[in-house]
Amino acid sequence: MDIAIYGNEYQGKHLEAVWRLLHELQRDNHRLTLEKKFAQYLAKAVGSDDAWDIVDHSKRHDLALSLGGDGTLLRTARLLHASGTPIMGLNTGHLGYLTATTMSEAADLVARFERGECRIEERTMLTVARQDGTPIPAEAHATALNEIALLRHDTSSMIEMETRINGVPLTVYKGDGLVVCTPSGSTAYNLSAGGPIMDPTTACLALTPLSPHSLTMRPMVVRDDAVITITTRSRTPQYQVSVDGDTFVCPNRSTVVISKAPHPLRLVLGPNHNFAVTLRRKLLWGA
């Protein structure tokens, strides 16, 4: 198989296992290409002269491995989702909610994927655009697997977010901000803000206000084909937009449009993976 390898530069105690996995995959005649920065990190960390081929983000690969935590998977998803490459998350981080597979299970799961024994779930992704046509800064990106959040910037005063769904006025949210999340992201920022947990395969989005000024402003679930238009007013000249943690600023009274991205993430899961089991194991659901 043609396998693309992505990873962060904080492998720590997992470094030996990562190095062993790469060479095991090579021995099994898989063609490996590595993200450039990850390849440079490995070469320096282990003192190796191995020359790895560098991955082409635009190419469709048979499989991509994301080595790190959920943040690494979010970045891998943003780079590869449009190519249709299925992505397997291997956890070398902390919680690892999206990256549920451990390094000790990695080689076996890759082999099971090659035999067609794994499940591929299509996960909704979001995209954001400025209504005036101003491009999103390249370093911030415009697609998200978890959420897009509008946040106050350089002020302790609340912001007002006039929100429309498919062109129809919904409400004016007043508070610290607003999170628009996918089902995959419902257990991330949305959950900490009191939003609903959603099964990751459901066709919906959640709008969750942050520290709302009014108790009547509650989280709301809408269809995932909804086009959400938000005009933000602030006491400062600008407000902040966060796209899976990458941020950029927009001028006061400008409008952003959030909608379902044209390509979903194809997430590789083990044959025994179960959403309810993950909730209990990772989030101590019901404990």
N, C-alpha and C positions, 0 to 999 in steps of 0.2 A: 504494500500500500504506500501511497504518497502521504506522509504525515507531516503536518506543520506544527512546530513547537513554539509556544509562547510562554513567557514566564516573567516573574518579577525578580528583583535583585536582592531579595531578602530570604534566601532559601535556608540559611542557618544550619540547623541540625539535620535538614533534609538533603543537604547538598550531595552527600555520598549516594543516597538513594536515587536522586535525580540523575547523577552521572551514570550509575549502574543501569537505570532504565533506558537511557539513550543508547548505550552500547548493546543492551539486550535487544532492543528494537532493530538496531543495525544487523545484529547476528541473525535475526529472523527475516533478513532481506527486505526490510522496509526502507524506503527512501526518505530521509529526514531533511527538512529545511528548518532553520531556526530564525526567530526574530533577531534582528541584528544586535540590539542592545543586550539581549539575553545571551547570545553567543559570545559577545565580548565579556560579559560578566563571568560566564562559566570558564572561559579561557584564563582569566585573571585569577578566579577563585581557586581553581584546581591546578594552576600552573601547567596547563596543557598547550601543546602546539597544534592540536587538532583543528583542521580548517573545515568549518561547517558551511554548507550552502545556506544562503540567506533566503528567507521566505518571501514570496510575492503575494501581498495582501489581496490583489485583485483576482488571483487564480483560484479556481475551485480545487480543493484537495479532497482526498478520500476521507481524511480525518484531521482534526486539529486537537492538540492537547494544550490545555491552559494550566500551567503549574504555578500555584500561588493560592491566594484567597479569592473571595468573591470580587474584589476590586480588579484583579487580574482577568477574571472571566468577563467582567463588564467591558473591559478594554478590548479583549479578544473578540467579543461579540460585535462591538462597534466596528472593528476592522474587517471582520470576515462575514458578517451575516448576509451581505448583499451577494456574496459569491455562492451561497448555498452550502458551504462547507459545514458538516456536522461537527460540533465542538463537545469535547469531553473535559470536564473540570476535575483536576486532581488537586486535592487540598494539601498545601504546605503552609497554610496560614493559621488563623485562629478559629473562628466559628465555622466557616466553610459551609454556609447554608446552601448556596448554589453549587459549590464544589464539594459534593458529598463523598466522593471516592478518595480513599487514602492511597498513599504511595505504595503500600504493601499489596494493594489490590490492583494496581495500575496495569501491570503486564498481562494479568489474567483477563482484565476487562477489555483491553485492546484485542486480545486473541478472540474473545467472545464477540466483540464487535465485528471482527473480520469474518467470523462464522455466521453472522446475521442473527445473533442471539440477543442483541441489545435493542432497546426501544429508543426511537428518536421522537422527541416532543417538539412541536413547533410553538415557540413562545412569542407573543406579541411584542413588538418594539415600537417606540414612539419617535416622532420627529418634530422639531420645532423650527419655525421660520419667522422672520420679521415681516409684518404685513406690508411695510413700505419697500420691501425688496432688498434691504441692506443685508449682506451676507453674514452668516454666523462666523465668528473668528475660527480659523482652522484649528487653533490649539484647543478650542472649547468643544468642537464637534457639534453635530445637530441631531444625533440619534442616541436613544437611551433604551436600555433593557429594563431598568428599574423605574426611574421616575424623572420627570422634569418639574422643577420647583421654582416658583417666583418668590423672591425674598427681599426684604427691606435692605437698604445699603447705606452705611455711614449715618445711621440715625436710630434713635430708640423709639421714634414715632411710628404708629401703624401706617400701613399703606392700604390703598383701596384698589381692588381688582374687579373691574366691571367685566362680567363673564357672560358669554353667549355660547349656546350649544346649537350647532347647525344654523347659526344666524339668528336664533331666537333668544331674547334676553332671559338669563337665568336669575342672577342676583349680582349684587356688589359685595364681594367679600371684603371685610375690614379686619386687619390683624397684622401678624408678623409675616404672613405669606400664604401660599397655596401650593399644595403638592398634587400633581396629576400623575398617577402611577398605573403601571400594568399589573396584571395578576402576579407576575413573577416578583414585582417590586412591592407587593402588598405587605410583605414581611420585613421590609426595610424601613426607610424614612416614614412611610405611611403608617406603619404599625406604631412607631414611637410617638406619632402625632395623634393616635387614637383612631386611626382609620380601620376599615374592615380587612380581615384576612380573606383572600380569595384563592380558590383552587387555581393553580397556574395555567390550566388549559381552558379556563372559561373565557368567553368572548366579551370582555367588559373592561372598563377603566374606572378608577376611583378618583374623586376630587375631594381632598381633605384639607380644610383650612388649618393654618398654624396659629395657635393662640388667638382664636377669633374674638372680636370685640363684643359679639352678641351670642348668647346661648342658643339662639335659633339657627345659627350657622353650623350645620351638622355635615359629616361626610356623606357623599352621594356617589352612587354607582350608576354609570351610563354605559351604553353600548360601545364596543371598541371601534366602530366605524364613525363615531361622533367626531365632528370637527369643533374644537374648543378654541374660541377666540377670546383673548383677555387683554383689556386695556388697563394699564396700571397708572395710578396717580400717587405721587409721593411728595413730601415736603422738601425732599432733596432733589438735585438735578437728575438723578438716575436711580434705578433699582437693579437688582441682580437676578440673573437666570442661571440655575444650576441644572446641568444635564449629566445625570449620574455622577455628580460630584465635580465635574468640570464647569467652571463658571465664566460668564461674561456679563457685561453691564449693558443696559438699554436706557435710553433717555426717558425722563418723566413724560407721561401721557402717550407713550408709544404702545403699539399693539403687537402681540405675538400670537401665532396660530399653532396649536398643538394637535397632531393627528396621528393616526396609526401609520407606521412606516410601511413602505411597499413590500419589504422582505422581512419575514420572521427570523428569529434565531432558531436554528435546528440543534437542540440540546440532546446529547447522548446520555442515556440513563441505563443503569444496569437492569437486568430482567426482573430483579426483585425489588426495585425501587418503588416506594410508596409515599405519597404526599403526607398522609396521616402519620406514618412512622417517622418521617423527617421532622414534622412538627413536634412530636413527642421527644425525639432524641436531641434536636438542635435548640428548640425553644422551650423545652421542658413543659410542653402543653399539658395543662391539667395538674401539674405537680403542686 
